[in-house]
């Protein structure tokens, strides 16, 4: 993000409204592997589609390297490379439980000093008409924006910590370390089913705490070996 771009808190109003995307689905096509799915996206898609995480990954997602880790992204298909959930009318068939990055567009996220702010991706939205002011919280449309933001921040810094550790490894060890870390992330946070009748955040933080405990145990055993 360029330093000149203005940052906004979730309660601010910004000019991003675009007539309910009428007659436009440009942002649902040609996005490559850029729509990264986080664990909350998986939870909502499992719940909305009534599918298992394995089926979700097999039919609607792809695995690609993203900034040093292998993570799932929303799949594009066909000659136009369009989202698998775009229907014949050019509308989103999962609009009520679409992924976070889809909800966010045309906004971007800026993480700094353990906080999250938003900025407008200038020129990203090609929809017609004049932009109207919308409160970011309403645009994203999550029931509890504070809990959602807290999750996004913790997930971001959890992944960043892993990326920093693997990046510091010598070249000959990097690839295997990235694969091992990615497999662990996928198994712990994506492919192990969430109970869709229970609160997502409680389940996510139980898993995050479990991973932290495992890491602490490994670190302690390595210190013993060095003594």
Number of C-alpha atoms within 10 A of each C-alpha: 10 5 6 6 12 11 16 18 14 19 12 14 16 18 13 21 17 18 14 8 16 12 12 16 18 15 17 21 17 15 15 15 18 14 19 20 18 19 22 20 17 24 22 19 22 21 17 14 11 12 13 18 18 14 13 19 19 12 11 17 23 18 17 15 14 13 10 19 23 19 21 24 22 22 23 23 14 9 8 10 14 21 23 18 19 17 12 8 9 15 16 16 14 14 12 12 19 17 22 20 18 16 16 17 17 18 23 15 18 14 13 9 5 10 13 18 16 19 17 20 15 11 8 12 18 13 19 12 11 11 13 12 13 16 17 21 18 14 17 17 15 15 10 9 16 12 12 14 16 15 17 20 17 15 17 15 13 13 16 15 12 16 16 11 12 20 16 10 12 9 10 8 12 16 16 12 17 20 15 13 17 19 15 14 18 16 11 17 20 23 19 12 16 22 12 14 7 9 10 16 15 10 13 19 14 11 14 17 11 13 16 13 12 12 12 12 12 12 11 11 11 11 10 9 7 6 5
